[in-house]
């Protein structure tokens, strides 16, 4: 065996060992991040959220490999952000807030039209619970955006420049929206749909109403 062949074999062995070591270390760190998020999130919520965001995709892959529903990662992230940003949300004046709703909450017979900048323009026809939320938002001065997609959330943040936000969506979409909005320095809390899907979804409407109107003090109205 030539010295060149021996050297190549040694290099391959070193590279292979280093790669396996990195994979194992990454798996251990990912598992630690998931455990921290599940069991210790109330102790260091901001640090736990940072770790969860850092290992978001690996954590989902790991849970899927372990045959555990990976949606738990999104649920933990939402719970963490609700804990972190609720006080700031409650301390924001009502007329500086915005409510984001998913279009899947609409009735299948919804007559509303879609605006390229405003999203779904609710006509308050009463076929779904959105009409009642819209009336409440109008009374309180809260902006409302029924978003056909994530881009409308980004557009509304840019156009309306709210100081706080409340979102309703399925776990993945809500966590994604909350990460984007809070990255812009805007506190946001979220409520997960009680029934998910592309159409005819549902939510705890009373919980949404309470979240819309909640204030830290009367002078925030």
ABEGO torsion letter per residue (X at the ends): XBAAAAAAAAAAAAAAAAAAAAAAAAAAAAAAAAAAAAAAAAABAAAAAAAAAAAAAAAAAAAAAAGBBAAAAAAAAAAAAAAAAAAAAAABBAAABBBBBBAAABBAABABBBBAAAEBBBAGAGABAAAAAAAAAAAAGBBBBBBABAAAAAAAAAAAGBABBBBBBBAAAAAAAAAAAAAAGBBBBBBBBABBEABGBBBBAAAAAAAAABBABAAAX
